[in-house]
Amino acid sequence: MSMTIRVIIDILLAIGVFFTLVGVLGIIRMPDVFGRLQASTCIPSLGNIFLIAGGIVYAIATNVTEPGTYVKLAVILLMVLLTNPISGHALCKAAYKMGALPKSKMVIDDYKEDDPE
Amino acid sequence: MIELLIAAIICVVLDLVLLVRVLNGPTAADRLCATDAVTLVTALGLAMYSLYTGRIIYLDIALVDAALGFIGTVFVSRYLEGRL
């Protein structure tokens, strides 16, 4: 493996770990449920994309592993990217319906106007 | 390549940090959000570790972990919403 490819993999992994760290810090430090949900979106979008991209570059650059490794990595990347908005929507709706609203008064509440019940 | 192992260890440490929010989240939605993040970070760490050791069976485990985390989050969300 040449030095250039190794530096590229290092940069991708560092960006991915940074965004995962930002998402975890947001979950720990944000004041209410919706802030935490919004901060946790960093993990499956940017952290996932950059970490798995570094893994794909590593698997293509070194042919020592089994064939099909980067295909499995791409399947993990696409599946997490496609399924996480669904679970995020379901979780946000559940938080709204069970009454976990923020302490401060909400400025705008569009869901209440569209609520069929 | 040691960087993959470092990334996997950082993912494990972030999992342990997320358990704080799972333990003392004020509502059930907080705990569920943190649990979803735990499954995702575990899947990423398993992917990095499988590339480090060269055992590709861990990639399958990461895939199943991500899928089961998604299904569990959706089901518990529907339960909290009161429609299950």
N, CA and C atoms of all chains as a GROMACS GRO file, in nm:
protein
  603
    1MET      N    1   0.085  -0.119   0.000
    1MET     CA    2   0.000   0.000   0.000
    1MET      C    3   0.089   0.124   0.000
    2SER      N    4   0.062   0.212  -0.094
    2SER     CA    5   0.147   0.330  -0.103
    2SER      C    6   0.110   0.431   0.006
    3MET      N    7   0.196   0.530   0.020
    3MET     CA    8   0.177   0.627   0.128
    3MET      C    9   0.056   0.716   0.101
    4THR      N   10   0.029   0.746  -0.025
    4THR     CA   11  -0.082   0.835  -0.059
    4THR      C   12  -0.216   0.774  -0.020
    5ILE      N   13  -0.231   0.646  -0.052
    5ILE     CA   14  -0.358   0.579  -0.020
    5ILE      C   15  -0.376   0.571   0.131
    6ARG      N   16  -0.264   0.550   0.200
    6ARG     CA   17  -0.273   0.541   0.347
    6ARG      C   18  -0.315   0.674   0.408
    7VAL      N   19  -0.262   0.785   0.354
    7VAL     CA   20  -0.302   0.917   0.404
    7VAL      C   21  -0.448   0.943   0.374
    8ILE      N   22  -0.494   0.901   0.256
    8ILE     CA   23  -0.636   0.920   0.220
    8ILE      C   24  -0.726   0.843   0.318
    9ILE      N   25  -0.688   0.717   0.347
    9ILE     CA   26  -0.768   0.637   0.441
    9ILE      C   27  -0.768   0.701   0.579
   10ASP      N   28  -0.652   0.753   0.623
   10ASP     CA   29  -0.645   0.817   0.754
   10ASP      C   30  -0.736   0.938   0.762
   11ILE      N   31  -0.737   1.020   0.655
   11ILE     CA   32  -0.821   1.141   0.657
   11ILE      C   33  -0.968   1.102   0.662
   12LEU      N   34  -1.008   1.001   0.582
   12LEU     CA   35  -1.148   0.958   0.583
   12LEU      C   36  -1.190   0.906   0.720
   13LEU      N   37  -1.103   0.823   0.782
   13LEU     CA   38  -1.136   0.768   0.913
   13LEU      C   39  -1.142   0.878   1.018
   14ALA      N   40  -1.052   0.977   1.008
   14ALA     CA   41  -1.053   1.084   1.108
   14ALA      C   42  -1.180   1.168   1.097
   15ILE      N   43  -1.225   1.196   0.973
   15ILE     CA   44  -1.348   1.273   0.957
   15ILE      C   45  -1.468   1.194   1.010
   16GLY      N   46  -1.472   1.064   0.980
   16GLY     CA   47  -1.582   0.981   1.028
   16GLY      C   48  -1.588   0.972   1.179
   17VAL      N   49  -1.472   0.953   1.243
   17VAL     CA   50  -1.468   0.946   1.390
   17VAL      C   51  -1.507   1.080   1.451
   18PHE      N   52  -1.466   1.191   1.385
   18PHE     CA   53  -1.501   1.324   1.436
   18PHE      C   54  -1.652   1.344   1.435
   19PHE      N   55  -1.719   1.305   1.325
   19PHE     CA   56  -1.863   1.329   1.320
   19PHE      C   57  -1.939   1.234   1.412
   20THR      N   58  -1.887   1.111   1.431
   20THR     CA   59  -1.948   1.022   1.530
   20THR      C   60  -1.937   1.080   1.671
   21LEU      N   61  -1.820   1.138   1.700
   21LEU     CA   62  -1.799   1.201   1.831
   21LEU      C   63  -1.894   1.319   1.849
   22VAL      N   64  -1.915   1.397   1.743
   22VAL     CA   65  -2.005   1.512   1.751
   22VAL      C   66  -2.148   1.465   1.778
   23GLY      N   67  -2.191   1.356   1.712
   23GLY     CA   68  -2.325   1.305   1.736
   23GLY      C   69  -2.343   1.257   1.878
   24VAL      N   70  -2.244   1.185   1.931
   24VAL     CA   71  -2.254   1.134   2.068
   24VAL      C   72  -2.256   1.249   2.168
   25LEU      N   73  -2.171   1.352   2.144
   25LEU     CA   74  -2.172   1.467   2.234
   25LEU      C   75  -2.306   1.539   2.230
   26GLY      N   76  -2.368   1.545   2.110
   26GLY     CA   77  -2.500   1.607   2.101
   26GLY      C   78  -2.604   1.530   2.179
   27ILE      N   79  -2.599   1.395   2.171
   27ILE     CA   80  -2.695   1.315   2.249
   27ILE      C   81  -2.674   1.338   2.398
   28ILE      N   82  -2.549   1.352   2.442
   28ILE     CA   83  -2.525   1.369   2.585
   28ILE      C   84  -2.565   1.509   2.631
   29ARG      N   85  -2.535   1.613   2.552
   29ARG     CA   86  -2.541   1.750   2.602
   29ARG      C   87  -2.667   1.827   2.566
   30MET      N   88  -2.745   1.782   2.467
   30MET     CA   89  -2.861   1.862   2.424
   30MET      C   90  -2.971   1.861   2.530
   31PRO      N   91  -3.050   1.967   2.541
   31PRO     CA   92  -3.142   1.979   2.654
   31PRO      C   93  -3.271   1.898   2.644
   32ASP      N   94  -3.324   1.873   2.525
   32ASP     CA   95  -3.452   1.801   2.517
   32ASP      C   96  -3.448   1.695   2.407
   33VAL      N   97  -3.561   1.625   2.390
   33VAL     CA   98  -3.563   1.507   2.304
   33VAL      C   99  -3.539   1.545   2.158
   34PHE      N  100  -3.601   1.651   2.112
   34PHE     CA  101  -3.589   1.684   1.970
   34PHE      C  102  -3.448   1.732   1.936
   35GLY      N  103  -3.385   1.802   2.029
   35GLY     CA  104  -3.245   1.840   2.008
   35GLY      C  105  -3.155   1.719   2.000
   36ARG      N  106  -3.182   1.620   2.086
   36ARG     CA  107  -3.100   1.498   2.083
   36ARG      C  108  -3.120   1.421   1.953
   37LEU      N  109  -3.246   1.414   1.907
   37LEU     CA  110  -3.272   1.345   1.781
   37LEU      C  111  -3.203   1.415   1.665
   38GLN      N  112  -3.205   1.547   1.668
   38GLN     CA  113  -3.142   1.621   1.559
   38GLN      C  114  -2.991   1.604   1.562
   39ALA      N  115  -2.933   1.599   1.683
   39ALA     CA  116  -2.788   1.584   1.691
   39ALA      C  117  -2.744   1.443   1.656
   40SER      N  118  -2.829   1.343   1.687
   40SER     CA  119  -2.788   1.205   1.661
   40SER      C  120  -2.790   1.173   1.513
   41THR      N  121  -2.841   1.263   1.428
   41THR     CA  122  -2.842   1.238   1.284
   41THR      C  123  -2.702   1.244   1.224
   42CYS      N  124  -2.607   1.304   1.297
   42CYS     CA  125  -2.468   1.306   1.250
   42CYS      C  126  -2.412   1.165   1.234
   43ILE      N  127  -2.451   1.073   1.323
   43ILE     CA  128  -2.387   0.941   1.324
   43ILE      C  129  -2.420   0.860   1.198
   44PRO      N  130  -2.548   0.839   1.162
   44PRO     CA  131  -2.571   0.756   1.044
   44PRO      C  132  -2.551   0.827   0.912
   45SER      N  133  -2.540   0.959   0.910
   45SER     CA  134  -2.515   1.023   0.780
   45SER      C  135  -2.366   1.044   0.758
   46LEU      N  136  -2.307   1.141   0.827
   46LEU     CA  137  -2.169   1.177   0.794
   46LEU      C  138  -2.067   1.079   0.852
   47GLY      N  139  -2.086   1.038   0.978
   47GLY     CA  140  -1.992   0.943   1.037
   47GLY      C  141  -1.990   0.811   0.964
   48ASN      N  142  -2.112   0.761   0.934
   48ASN     CA  143  -2.124   0.634   0.862
   48ASN      C  144  -2.061   0.644   0.724
   49ILE      N  145  -2.092   0.753   0.650
   49ILE     CA  146  -2.041   0.766   0.513
   49ILE      C  147  -1.888   0.767   0.512
   50PHE      N  148  -1.827   0.848   0.601
   50PHE     CA  149  -1.682   0.862   0.592
   50PHE      C  150  -1.610   0.739   0.647
   51LEU      N  151  -1.661   0.679   0.756
   51LEU     CA  152  -1.594   0.558   0.809
   51LEU      C  153  -1.600   0.444   0.709
   52ILE      N  154  -1.720   0.420   0.652
   52ILE     CA  155  -1.731   0.308   0.558
   52ILE      C  156  -1.656   0.338   0.428
   53ALA      N  157  -1.647   0.466   0.390
   53ALA     CA  158  -1.570   0.500   0.270
   53ALA      C  159  -1.422   0.471   0.291
   54GLY      N  160  -1.371   0.502   0.411
   54GLY     CA  161  -1.234   0.465   0.442
   54GLY      C  162  -1.213   0.315   0.439
   55GLY      N  163  -1.313   0.240   0.490
   55GLY     CA  164  -1.305   0.095   0.485
   55GLY      C  165  -1.306   0.041   0.344
   56ILE      N  166  -1.388   0.103   0.256
   56ILE     CA  167  -1.395   0.056   0.118
   56ILE      C  168  -1.263   0.082   0.046
   57VAL      N  169  -1.203   0.200   0.071
   57VAL     CA  170  -1.074   0.230   0.009
   57VAL      C  171  -0.968   0.132   0.058
   58TYR      N  172  -0.972   0.100   0.188
   58TYR     CA  173  -0.876   0.002   0.243
   58TYR      C  174  -0.895  -0.135   0.180
   59ALA      N  175  -1.022  -0.178   0.166
   59ALA     CA  176  -1.048  -0.312   0.112
   59ALA      C  177  -1.011  -0.322  -0.034
   60ILE      N  178  -1.024  -0.211  -0.109
   60ILE     CA  179  -0.985  -0.216  -0.249
   60ILE      C  180  -0.832  -0.209  -0.263
   61ALA      N  181  -0.768  -0.130  -0.176
   61ALA     CA  182  -0.623  -0.111  -0.190
   61ALA      C  183  -0.545  -0.236  -0.151
   62THR      N  184  -0.594  -0.312  -0.050
   62THR     CA  185  -0.526  -0.434  -0.010
   62THR      C  186  -0.609  -0.552  -0.056
   63ASN      N  187  -0.552  -0.637  -0.136
   63ASN     CA  188  -0.628  -0.750  -0.190
   63ASN      C  189  -0.614  -0.875  -0.105
   64VAL      N  190  -0.572  -0.857   0.023
   64VAL     CA  191  -0.549  -0.975   0.105
   64VAL      C  192  -0.681  -1.033   0.158
   65THR      N  193  -0.784  -0.951   0.167
   65THR     CA  194  -0.909  -1.001   0.225
   65THR      C  195  -0.989  -1.076   0.120
   66GLU      N  196  -1.100  -1.134   0.165
   66GLU     CA  197  -1.186  -1.210   0.075
   66GLU      C  198  -1.244  -1.120  -0.033
   67PRO      N  199  -1.275  -1.175  -0.149
   67PRO     CA  200  -1.346  -1.094  -0.248
   67PRO      C  201  -1.489  -1.068  -0.199
   68GLY      N  202  -1.540  -0.950  -0.237
   68GLY     CA  203  -1.675  -0.914  -0.193
   68GLY      C  204  -1.679  -0.837  -0.064
   69THR      N  205  -1.563  -0.801  -0.011
   69THR     CA  206  -1.564  -0.726   0.115
   69THR      C  207  -1.624  -0.588   0.098
   70TYR      N  208  -1.581  -0.519  -0.010
   70TYR     CA  209  -1.631  -0.383  -0.026
   70TYR      C  210  -1.776  -0.381  -0.068
   71VAL      N  211  -1.824  -0.493  -0.126
   71VAL     CA  212  -1.968  -0.500  -0.157
   71VAL      C  213  -2.049  -0.506  -0.027
   72LYS      N  214  -1.999  -0.584   0.069
   72LYS     CA  215  -2.069  -0.591   0.197
   72LYS      C  216  -2.065  -0.457   0.269
   73LEU      N  217  -1.950  -0.390   0.260
   73LEU     CA  218  -1.940  -0.257   0.322
   73LEU      C  219  -2.037  -0.159   0.258
   74ALA      N  220  -2.051  -0.166   0.125
   74ALA     CA  221  -2.143  -0.076   0.056
   74ALA      C  222  -2.287  -0.108   0.092
   75VAL      N  223  -2.316  -0.239   0.114
   75VAL     CA  224  -2.452  -0.277   0.155
   75VAL      C  225  -2.484  -0.220   0.294
   76ILE      N  226  -2.385  -0.226   0.387
   76ILE     CA  227  -2.407  -0.168   0.520
   76ILE      C  228  -2.431  -0.018   0.508
   77LEU      N  229  -2.348   0.049   0.427
   77LEU     CA  230  -2.362   0.195   0.410
   77LEU      C  231  -2.499   0.232   0.357
   78LEU      N  232  -2.542   0.165   0.248
   78LEU     CA  233  -2.670   0.201   0.187
   78LEU      C  234  -2.786   0.166   0.279
   79MET      N  235  -2.776   0.050   0.350
   79MET     CA  236  -2.889   0.012   0.434
   79MET      C  237  -2.906   0.108   0.551
   80VAL      N  238  -2.795   0.148   0.614
   80VAL     CA  239  -2.808   0.244   0.725
   80VAL      C  240  -2.858   0.378   0.674
   81LEU      N  241  -2.808   0.420   0.556
   81LEU     CA  242  -2.852   0.549   0.503
   81LEU      C  243  -3.001   0.549   0.468
   82LEU      N  244  -3.052   0.433   0.421
   82LEU     CA  245  -3.192   0.431   0.379
   82LEU      C  246  -3.288   0.406   0.493
   83THR      N  247  -3.245   0.328   0.595
   83THR     CA  248  -3.340   0.295   0.701
   83THR      C  249  -3.341   0.394   0.814
   84ASN      N  250  -3.237   0.476   0.830
   84ASN     CA  251  -3.235   0.562   0.948
   84ASN      C  252  -3.338   0.675   0.944
   85PRO      N  253  -3.372   0.737   0.829
   85PRO     CA  254  -3.479   0.836   0.831
   85PRO      C  255  -3.613   0.780   0.876
   86ILE      N  256  -3.640   0.653   0.844
   86ILE     CA  257  -3.767   0.592   0.885
   86ILE      C  258  -3.775   0.581   1.036
   87SER      N  259  -3.667   0.528   1.097
   87SER     CA  260  -3.669   0.513   1.243
   87SER      C  261  -3.667   0.649   1.311
   88GLY      N  262  -3.599   0.748   1.249
   88GLY     CA  263  -3.598   0.882   1.308
   88GLY      C  264  -3.736   0.945   1.307
   89HIS      N  265  -3.809   0.927   1.196
   89HIS     CA  266  -3.945   0.980   1.190
   89HIS      C  267  -4.035   0.914   1.292
   90ALA      N  268  -4.025   0.780   1.303
   90ALA     CA  269  -4.111   0.707   1.398
   90ALA      C  270  -4.079   0.750   1.541
   91LEU      N  271  -3.951   0.771   1.569
   91LEU     CA  272  -3.910   0.808   1.705
   91LEU      C  273  -3.956   0.949   1.739
   92CYS      N  274  -3.947   1.040   1.641
   92CYS     CA  275  -3.988   1.179   1.665
   92CYS      C  276  -4.138   1.187   1.687
   93LYS      N  277  -4.215   1.109   1.609
   93LYS     CA  278  -4.361   1.108   1.624
   93LYS      C  279  -4.399   1.049   1.759
   94ALA      N  280  -4.327   0.943   1.800
   94ALA     CA  281  -4.355   0.883   1.931
   94ALA      C  282  -4.326   0.981   2.043
   95ALA      N  283  -4.215   1.057   2.030
   95ALA     CA  284  -4.181   1.155   2.134
   95ALA      C  285  -4.286   1.265   2.141
   96TYR      N  286  -4.340   1.304   2.025
   96TYR     CA  287  -4.445   1.407   2.025
   96TYR      C  288  -4.573   1.355   2.087
   97LYS      N  289  -4.611   1.230   2.050
   97LYS     CA  290  -4.738   1.176   2.097
   97LYS      C  291  -4.735   1.144   2.246
   98MET      N  292  -4.618   1.101   2.298
   98MET     CA  293  -4.615   1.068   2.441
   98MET      C  294  -4.593   1.192   2.526
   99GLY      N  295  -4.582   1.310   2.464
   99GLY     CA  296  -4.581   1.433   2.541
   99GLY      C  297  -4.447   1.474   2.595
  100ALA      N  298  -4.339   1.430   2.532
  100ALA     CA  299  -4.206   1.471   2.577
  100ALA      C  300  -4.168   1.601   2.508
  101LEU      N  301  -4.243   1.706   2.534
  101LEU     CA  302  -4.218   1.833   2.466
  101LEU      C  303  -4.112   1.911   2.541
  102PRO      N  304  -4.043   2.004   2.474
  102PRO     CA  305  -3.941   2.084   2.543
  102PRO      C  306  -4.002   2.176   2.647
  103LYS      N  307  -3.919   2.215   2.744
  103LYS     CA  308  -3.968   2.297   2.855
  103LYS      C  309  -4.007   2.437   2.807
  104SER      N  310  -3.923   2.497   2.724
  104SER     CA  311  -3.957   2.630   2.673
  104SER      C  312  -4.072   2.619   2.574
  105LYS      N  313  -4.144   2.729   2.557
  105LYS     CA  314  -4.261   2.727   2.469
  105LYS      C  315  -4.216   2.715   2.324
  106MET      N  316  -4.280   2.623   2.249
  106MET     CA  317  -4.241   2.605   2.111
  106MET      C  318  -4.289   2.723   2.028
  107VAL      N  319  -4.200   2.776   1.943
  107VAL     CA  320  -4.235   2.892   1.862
  107VAL      C  321  -4.335   2.854   1.754
  108ILE      N  322  -4.309   2.741   1.688
  108ILE     CA  323  -4.397   2.699   1.580
  108ILE      C  324  -4.426   2.550   1.596
  109ASP      N  325  -4.551   2.511   1.575
  109ASP     CA  326  -4.592   2.372   1.594
  109ASP      C  327  -4.678   2.332   1.475
  110ASP      N  328  -4.614   2.297   1.365
  110ASP     CA  329  -4.689   2.265   1.244
  110ASP      C  330  -4.757   2.131   1.252
  111TYR      N  331  -4.705   2.041   1.338
  111TYR     CA  332  -4.762   1.906   1.340
  111TYR      C  333  -4.903   1.908   1.400
  112LYS      N  334  -4.926   2.003   1.491
  112LYS     CA  335  -5.058   2.009   1.556
  112LYS      C  336  -5.166   2.045   1.456
  113GLU      N  337  -5.134   2.129   1.357
  113GLU     CA  338  -5.235   2.166   1.256
  113GLU      C  339  -5.264   2.049   1.164
  114ASP      N  340  -5.161   1.967   1.135
  114ASP     CA  341  -5.180   1.856   1.042
  114ASP      C  342  -5.223   1.729   1.110
  115ASP      N  343  -5.236   1.730   1.244
  115ASP     CA  344  -5.268   1.607   1.317
  115ASP      C  345  -5.412   1.567   1.288
  116PRO      N  346  -5.434   1.447   1.236
  116PRO     CA  347  -5.572   1.410   1.201
  116PRO      C  348  -5.661   1.383   1.322
  117GLU      N  349  -5.600   1.352   1.436
  117GLU     CA  350  -5.684   1.316   1.551
  117GLU      C  351  -5.734   1.439   1.624
  118MET      N  352  -0.300  -0.254   0.966
  118MET     CA  353  -0.303  -0.108   0.971
  118MET      C  354  -0.369  -0.064   1.100
  119ILE      N  355  -0.295   0.011   1.182
  119ILE     CA  356  -0.336   0.033   1.320
  119ILE      C  357  -0.450   0.134   1.331
  120GLU      N  358  -0.470   0.217   1.228
  120GLU     CA  359  -0.572   0.322   1.238
  120GLU      C  360  -0.712   0.263   1.247
  121LEU      N  361  -0.733   0.149   1.179
  121LEU     CA  362  -0.865   0.085   1.185
  121LEU      C  363  -0.894   0.039   1.327
  122LEU      N  364  -0.791  -0.015   1.395
  122LEU     CA  365  -0.810  -0.059   1.534
  122LEU      C  366  -0.838   0.060   1.625
  123ILE      N  367  -0.770   0.174   1.599
  123ILE     CA  368  -0.795   0.293   1.681
  123ILE      C  369  -0.939   0.342   1.661
  124ALA      N  370  -0.986   0.340   1.536
  124ALA     CA  371  -1.124   0.382   1.510
  124ALA      C  372  -1.223   0.290   1.581
  125ALA      N  373  -1.196   0.158   1.580
  125ALA     CA  374  -1.285   0.063   1.648
  125ALA      C  375  -1.285   0.086   1.798
  126ILE      N  376  -1.167   0.115   1.857
  126ILE     CA  377  -1.161   0.138   2.002
  126ILE      C  378  -1.235   0.266   2.038
  127ILE      N  379  -1.224   0.370   1.952
  127ILE     CA  380  -1.298   0.494   1.979
  127ILE      C  381  -1.448   0.468   1.972
  128CYS      N  382  -1.492   0.383   1.879
  128CYS     CA  383  -1.634   0.350   1.871
  128CYS      C  384  -1.682   0.280   1.998
  129VAL      N  385  -1.600   0.190   2.052
  129VAL     CA  386  -1.638   0.121   2.176
  129VAL      C  387  -1.648   0.220   2.292
  130VAL      N  388  -1.553   0.314   2.300
  130VAL     CA  389  -1.556   0.414   2.407
  130VAL      C  390  -1.680   0.503   2.394
  131LEU      N  391  -1.716   0.538   2.270
  131LEU     CA  392  -1.836   0.620   2.250
  131LEU      C  393  -1.962   0.543   2.288
  132ASP      N  394  -1.961   0.410   2.265
  132ASP     CA  395  -2.073   0.327   2.313
  132ASP      C  396  -2.088   0.338   2.464
  133LEU      N  397  -1.975   0.328   2.535
  133LEU     CA  398  -1.982   0.335   2.682
  133LEU      C  399  -2.030   0.472   2.727
  134VAL      N  400  -1.992   0.578   2.652
  134VAL     CA  401  -2.040   0.711   2.688
  134VAL      C  402  -2.190   0.723   2.666
  135LEU      N  403  -2.239   0.659   2.558
  135LEU     CA  404  -2.382   0.666   2.528
  135LEU      C  405  -2.466   0.594   2.634
  136LEU      N  406  -2.406   0.498   2.704
  136LEU     CA  407  -2.482   0.428   2.808
  136LEU      C  408  -2.523   0.522   2.921
  137VAL      N  409  -2.452   0.635   2.937
  137VAL     CA  410  -2.494   0.734   3.037
  137VAL      C  411  -2.632   0.787   3.004
  138ARG      N  412  -2.653   0.818   2.876
  138ARG     CA  413  -2.785   0.870   2.836
  138ARG      C  414  -2.891   0.760   2.843
  139VAL      N  415  -2.852   0.635   2.817
  139VAL     CA  416  -2.949   0.526   2.830
  139VAL      C  417  -2.991   0.511   2.976
  140LEU      N  418  -2.894   0.530   3.068
  140LEU     CA  419  -2.927   0.507   3.210
  140LEU      C  420  -3.012   0.619   3.267
  141ASN      N  421  -2.976   0.747   3.242
  141ASN     CA  422  -3.052   0.853   3.308
  141ASN      C  423  -3.119   0.949   3.212
  142GLY      N  424  -3.169   0.895   3.098
  142GLY     CA  425  -3.252   0.978   3.014
  142GLY      C  426  -3.383   1.006   3.084
  143PRO      N  427  -3.435   1.130   3.077
  143PRO     CA  428  -3.557   1.159   3.153
  143PRO      C  429  -3.679   1.083   3.100
  144THR      N  430  -3.695   1.072   2.970
  144THR     CA  431  -3.812   1.003   2.915
  144THR      C  432  -3.768   0.878   2.839
  145ALA      N  433  -3.867   0.799   2.798
  145ALA     CA  434  -3.835   0.677   2.724
  145ALA      C  435  -3.784   0.709   2.584
  146ALA      N  436  -3.824   0.823   2.527
  146ALA     CA  437  -3.777   0.858   2.393
  146ALA      C  438  -3.627   0.888   2.394
  147ASP      N  439  -3.577   0.947   2.504
  147ASP     CA  440  -3.433   0.971   2.515
  147ASP      C  441  -3.356   0.840   2.515
  148ARG      N  442  -3.405   0.745   2.595
  148ARG     CA  443  -3.337   0.616   2.602
  148ARG      C  444  -3.339   0.546   2.467
  149LEU      N  445  -3.452   0.557   2.395
  149LEU     CA  446  -3.462   0.489   2.267
  149LEU      C  447  -3.370   0.554   2.164
  150CYS      N  448  -3.358   0.685   2.167
  150CYS     CA  449  -3.265   0.755   2.077
  150CYS      C  450  -3.122   0.712   2.103
  151ALA      N  451  -3.085   0.703   2.231
  151ALA     CA  452  -2.949   0.662   2.266
  151ALA      C  453  -2.925   0.516   2.228
  152THR      N  454  -3.027   0.430   2.242
  152THR     CA  455  -3.010   0.289   2.208
  152THR      C  456  -2.991   0.271   2.057
  153ASP      N  457  -3.065   0.351   1.980
  153ASP     CA  458  -3.047   0.348   1.834
  153ASP      C  459  -2.905   0.387   1.798
  154ALA      N  460  -2.853   0.492   1.862
  154ALA     CA  461  -2.716   0.535   1.835
  154ALA      C  462  -2.616   0.428   1.878
  155VAL      N  463  -2.645   0.356   1.988
  155VAL     CA  464  -2.555   0.248   2.033
  155VAL      C  465  -2.545   0.139   1.927
  156THR      N  466  -2.658   0.098   1.868
  156THR     CA  467  -2.652  -0.007   1.765
  156THR      C  468  -2.573   0.040   1.642
  157LEU      N  469  -2.593   0.167   1.605
  157LEU     CA  470  -2.521   0.216   1.486
  157LEU      C  471  -2.371   0.224   1.510
  158VAL      N  472  -2.332   0.277   1.627
  158VAL     CA  473  -2.189   0.290   1.655
  158VAL      C  474  -2.125   0.153   1.671
  159THR      N  475  -2.201   0.056   1.727
  159THR     CA  476  -2.148  -0.080   1.737
  159THR      C  477  -2.126  -0.141   1.600
  160ALA      N  478  -2.220  -0.116   1.507
  160ALA     CA  479  -2.203  -0.170   1.372
  160ALA      C  480  -2.081  -0.110   1.304
  161LEU      N  481  -2.060   0.021   1.322
  161LEU     CA  482  -1.943   0.084   1.261
  161LEU      C  483  -1.813   0.030   1.319
  162GLY      N  484  -1.810   0.013   1.453
  162GLY     CA  485  -1.691  -0.042   1.516
  162GLY      C  486  -1.662  -0.184   1.474
  163LEU      N  487  -1.769  -0.265   1.456
  163LEU     CA  488  -1.749  -0.403   1.409
  163LEU      C  489  -1.695  -0.405   1.267
  164ALA      N  490  -1.741  -0.312   1.182
  164ALA     CA  491  -1.690  -0.307   1.045
  164ALA      C  492  -1.541  -0.274   1.045
  165MET      N  493  -1.503  -0.174   1.128
  165MET     CA  494  -1.361  -0.138   1.135
  165MET      C  495  -1.277  -0.254   1.188
  166TYR      N  496  -1.328  -0.323   1.291
  166TYR     CA  497  -1.252  -0.432   1.351
  166TYR      C  498  -1.238  -0.550   1.255
  167SER      N  499  -1.342  -0.576   1.175
  167SER     CA  500  -1.333  -0.686   1.080
  167SER      C  501  -1.229  -0.656   0.973
  168LEU      N  502  -1.219  -0.529   0.932
  168LEU     CA  503  -1.115  -0.496   0.835
  168LEU      C  504  -0.976  -0.505   0.897
  169TYR      N  505  -0.966  -0.473   1.028
  169TYR     CA  506  -0.834  -0.480   1.092
  169TYR      C  507  -0.786  -0.623   1.105
  170THR      N  508  -0.874  -0.713   1.150
  170THR     CA  509  -0.831  -0.851   1.170
  170THR      C  510  -0.836  -0.933   1.042
  171GLY      N  511  -0.912  -0.888   0.940
  171GLY     CA  512  -0.924  -0.967   0.819
  171GLY      C  513  -1.027  -1.078   0.828
  172ARG      N  514  -1.108  -1.079   0.934
  172ARG     CA  515  -1.215  -1.178   0.945
  172ARG      C  516  -1.344  -1.113   0.895
  173ILE      N  517  -1.392  -1.158   0.780
  173ILE     CA  518  -1.503  -1.089   0.715
  173ILE      C  519  -1.636  -1.130   0.778
  174ILE      N  520  -1.636  -1.233   0.865
  174ILE     CA  521  -1.761  -1.274   0.930
  174ILE      C  522  -1.816  -1.162   1.018
  175TYR      N  523  -1.726  -1.075   1.069
  175TYR     CA  524  -1.774  -0.965   1.152
  175TYR      C  525  -1.856  -0.864   1.073
  176LEU      N  526  -1.833  -0.855   0.942
  176LEU     CA  527  -1.914  -0.764   0.860
  176LEU      C  528  -2.059  -0.809   0.855
  177ASP      N  529  -2.080  -0.943   0.848
  177ASP     CA  530  -2.218  -0.994   0.851
  177ASP      C  531  -2.284  -0.962   0.983
  178ILE      N  532  -2.206  -0.972   1.093
  178ILE     CA  533  -2.263  -0.941   1.224
  178ILE      C  534  -2.299  -0.794   1.232
  179ALA      N  535  -2.215  -0.706   1.172
  179ALA     CA  536  -2.246  -0.564   1.171
  179ALA      C  537  -2.373  -0.535   1.093
  180LEU      N  538  -2.390  -0.605   0.981
  180LEU     CA  539  -2.510  -0.586   0.899
  180LEU      C  540  -2.636  -0.627   0.975
  181VAL      N  541  -2.629  -0.743   1.042
  181VAL     CA  542  -2.745  -0.791   1.118
  181VAL      C  543  -2.772  -0.698   1.237
  182ASP      N  544  -2.666  -0.644   1.297
  182ASP     CA  545  -2.682  -0.552   1.410
  182ASP      C  546  -2.754  -0.425   1.366
  183ALA      N  547  -2.714  -0.370   1.250
  183ALA     CA  548  -2.779  -0.249   1.202
  183ALA      C  549  -2.925  -0.274   1.168
  184ALA      N  550  -2.954  -0.390   1.105
  184ALA     CA  551  -3.092  -0.421   1.067
  184ALA      C  552  -3.180  -0.440   1.189
  185LEU      N  553  -3.128  -0.515   1.289
  185LEU     CA  554  -3.209  -0.539   1.409
  185LEU      C  555  -3.227  -0.412   1.491
  186GLY      N  556  -3.128  -0.323   1.488
  186GLY     CA  557  -3.144  -0.196   1.557
  186GLY      C  558  -3.254  -0.112   1.495
  187PHE      N  559  -3.258  -0.111   1.362
  187PHE     CA  560  -3.365  -0.037   1.292
  187PHE      C  561  -3.502  -0.094   1.326
  188ILE      N  562  -3.515  -0.229   1.319
  188ILE     CA  563  -3.645  -0.290   1.344
  188ILE      C  564  -3.689  -0.267   1.489
  189GLY      N  565  -3.594  -0.279   1.583
  189GLY     CA  566  -3.628  -0.258   1.723
  189GLY      C  567  -3.671  -0.116   1.751
  190THR      N  568  -3.600  -0.020   1.690
  190THR     CA  569  -3.637   0.121   1.711
  190THR      C  570  -3.776   0.151   1.659
  191VAL      N  571  -3.807   0.100   1.540
  191VAL     CA  572  -3.939   0.126   1.483
  191VAL      C  573  -4.049   0.062   1.567
  192PHE      N  574  -4.026  -0.062   1.616
  192PHE     CA  575  -4.131  -0.128   1.694
  192PHE      C  576  -4.152  -0.059   1.828
  193VAL      N  577  -4.045  -0.023   1.896
  193VAL     CA  578  -4.062   0.044   2.026
  193VAL      C  579  -4.123   0.182   2.007
  194SER      N  580  -4.092   0.249   1.895
  194SER     CA  581  -4.155   0.379   1.868
  194SER      C  582  -4.305   0.364   1.849
  195ARG      N  583  -4.345   0.261   1.775
  195ARG     CA  584  -4.489   0.240   1.756
  195ARG      C  585  -4.556   0.208   1.888
  196TYR      N  586  -4.484   0.134   1.975
  196TYR     CA  587  -4.542   0.101   2.106
  196TYR      C  588  -4.558   0.227   2.191
  197LEU      N  589  -4.457   0.314   2.190
  197LEU     CA  590  -4.467   0.437   2.270
  197LEU      C  591  -4.575   0.529   2.216
  198GLU      N  592  -4.598   0.522   2.086
  198GLU     CA  593  -4.701   0.605   2.024
  198GLU      C  594  -4.840   0.556   2.061
  199GLY      N  595  -4.850   0.429   2.103
  199GLY     CA  596  -4.977   0.375   2.146
  199GLY      C  597  -5.055   0.307   2.037
  200ARG      N  598  -4.989   0.263   1.932
  200ARG     CA  599  -5.060   0.202   1.820
  200ARG      C  600  -5.020   0.058   1.799
  201LEU      N  601  -4.970  -0.009   1.901
  201LEU     CA  602  -4.927  -0.148   1.882
  201LEU      C  603  -4.993  -0.235   1.986
   0.00000   0.00000   0.00000
